[in-house]
Amino acid sequence: MCTRRGGTPWQNLGPSRDRNLTLRQGELEHQWKFLNMACWKRALYLGVCMSAWILTRADDSAPKAENVRWISLDFKTLLMWTSSPSHYTFTVKYSWDEGDWFESPNCIDISERECDLSVDLEPIDRTFTADVLTEPESDEHLPEELPHTYSPPFNPYTQSEISAAEFDVEVLEEGRVSVVIKDPLTSFHQKGKQLSVKDVLKDDLQYKISYYKSGNTGKRDIISKSNRAEVSGLDAGHSYCFMVAAFIPTRAPAYRQGTWSMQQCTPGQKNVLQELSLGALVGGLFVILLVLVVIITVSVLCCRRRTPPEQNYQTSTVV
């Protein structure tokens, strides 16, 4: 029988070697499963970290100004926009007639979503365009290109809305009244004086006067080139109601008329029934009924007293 050095039989090594190989294979499989599970855990952890990083970077991305629009009333002009909440700020630039761009001094690195450009848009009879640029609060993590949004073109002289005007109505004589309109004021000043819309628009500004007879649905409109107008041809003794609005015929139809004012009515003459209240009418009817009752009662008593007693006796005897 063949033997190895040391006297161990070869045939006795066969089962032992197979058993060692089986154990070694089991250990390798266990280590492979452990490594595979560890790799999956690491991959899952990396995936979660990458997702969080992507979301964080998305939150930190510079927001873009949206819904950029002009709001202008009596030549006070605001540029307004919307954007998602963030720590970024905005700077507004403006240009006219496709020329150079200028930064608005009051709208640099602002956190608000509006900019007052009233003093920048001069002369007002120009077509302006604004650019809203997104900027971070610091130079850290500065994006390669910051987003910006252009506004639609805007001309204050031809597009600024005119507010409702105040006015007075004075009765001059029967059938004729005077309408005196107070021009709305602007935010502009010149030589210490606050300018009105008439100072800005001059002869382009007119006023539309609408009126109707109280209790009647038919309206009439007249155009006045000044803030004083006389309305004649009214029915004497009737109340008339008036409204006024700025009217700029040189503008496009969408911007031609301003806001209508509050309504004012003249006092007109009323008849007796209109002046009496409900209580007075009820009291008057009660007095009339009481007088009628008294008259009827007195008449009946007088008729009874005039009847002769003999006639009454004879009549009763015959019966």
Residue pairs with C-beta under 8 A, 6 or more apart in sequence:
1 9
1 11
2 9
2 10
3 9
3 10
4 10
4 13
59 86
60 141
61 143
62 86
62 88
62 134
62 136
62 143
62 146
62 147
63 83
63 84
63 86
63 88
63 134
63 147
64 83
64 134
64 147
64 148
64 149
65 81
65 82
65 83
65 90
65 113
65 132
65 134
65 147
65 148
65 149
66 81
66 82
66 83
66 149
67 80
67 81
67 82
68 79
68 80
68 81
68 130
68 132
68 149
68 150
68 151
68 152
69 79
69 80
69 81
69 151
69 152
70 77
70 78
70 79
70 80
70 151
70 152
70 154
70 159
71 77
71 78
71 79
71 80
72 78
72 154
72 156
72 159
72 160
72 161
73 160
73 161
73 162
73 163
74 160
74 161
74 162
74 163
74 184
74 185
74 186
74 187
74 197
75 118
75 124
75 156
75 160
75 186
75 187
75 188
75 197
75 200
76 116
76 118
76 186
76 187
77 116
77 117
77 118
77 121
77 154
77 156
77 160
78 114
78 115
78 116
78 117
78 118
79 92
79 107
79 114
79 115
79 117
79 130
79 132
79 151
80 113
80 114
80 115
81 90
81 113
81 114
81 132
81 149
82 113
83 90
83 113
83 134
87 136
87 137
88 134
88 135
88 136
88 137
89 109
89 110
89 111
89 134
89 135
89 136
89 137
90 107
90 109
90 110
90 111
90 112
90 113
90 115
90 132
90 133
90 134
90 135
91 103
91 107
91 108
91 109
91 110
91 132
91 133
91 135
92 103
92 104
92 107
92 108
92 110
92 115
92 117
92 130
92 131
92 132
92 133
93 101
93 102
93 103
93 104
93 130
93 131
93 133
94 101
94 102
94 104
94 117
94 120
94 121
94 128
94 129
94 130
94 131
95 101
95 102
95 128
95 129
95 130
95 131
96 121
96 126
96 127
96 128
96 129
97 126
97 127
98 129
101 131
102 120
104 115
104 117
104 120
106 115
106 116
107 115
107 116
107 117
109 135
109 137
115 130
117 128
117 130
118 187
121 128
121 154
121 156
124 155
124 156
124 157
124 160
124 200
125 155
125 156
125 157
125 158
126 155
127 153
127 154
127 155
128 153
128 154
128 155
128 156
129 150
129 151
129 152
129 153
129 154
130 150
130 151
130 154
131 148
131 149
131 150
131 151
132 148
132 149
132 150
132 151
133 146
133 148
134 146
134 147
134 148
135 146
136 142
136 143
157 200
157 201
158 250
158 251
158 252
158 255
159 251
159 255
160 255
161 255
161 258
161 259
162 184
162 197
162 246
162 248
162 258
162 259
163 184
163 258
163 259
164 184
164 245
164 258
164 259
164 260
164 261
164 262
165 181
165 182
165 183
165 184
165 207
165 244
165 245
165 246
165 258
165 261
166 181
166 182
166 261
167 179
167 180
167 181
167 182
167 242
167 244
167 261
167 264
168 179
168 180
168 264
169 177
169 178
169 179
169 242
169 264
169 265
169 266
170 177
170 178
170 180
171 177
171 266
171 267
172 178
172 230
174 236
174 237
175 232
175 233
175 234
175 235
175 236
176 230
176 231
176 232
176 233
176 234
177 230
177 231
177 234
177 240
177 242
177 266
178 228
178 229
178 230
178 231
179 209
179 224
179 228
179 229
179 230
179 231
179 242
179 244
180 227
180 228
181 207
181 224
181 227
181 228
181 229
181 244
182 227
183 196
183 197
183 198
183 199
183 205
183 227
184 196
184 197
184 246
185 194
185 195
185 196
185 197
186 194
186 195
186 196
186 197
186 199
186 200
188 194
188 195
188 199
188 200
189 195
190 199
197 205
197 246
198 205
198 227
201 248
203 225
204 248
204 249
204 250
205 246
205 247
205 248
206 223
206 224
206 225
206 246
206 247
206 248
206 249
207 223
207 224
207 226
207 227
207 229
207 244
207 245
207 246
207 247
208 221
208 222
208 223
208 224
208 244
208 245
208 246
208 247
208 257
209 221
209 222
209 223
209 224
209 229
209 231
209 242
209 243
209 244
210 219
210 220
210 221
210 242
210 243
210 244
210 245
210 260
211 219
211 220
211 231
211 240
211 241
211 242
211 243
212 218
212 219
212 220
212 240
212 241
213 234
213 235
213 238
213 239
213 240
214 238
214 239
214 240
214 241
214 265
214 268
222 229
222 231
223 247
231 240
231 242
234 240
237 268
237 269
238 268
238 269
239 265
239 266
239 267
239 268
240 265
240 266
240 268
241 263
241 264
241 265
241 266
242 263
242 264
242 265
242 266
243 260
243 261
243 262
243 263
243 264
244 260
244 261
245 257
245 258
245 259
245 260
245 261
246 257
246 258
246 259
247 256
247 257
247 258
248 255
248 256
248 257
248 258
249 256
273 281
276 284
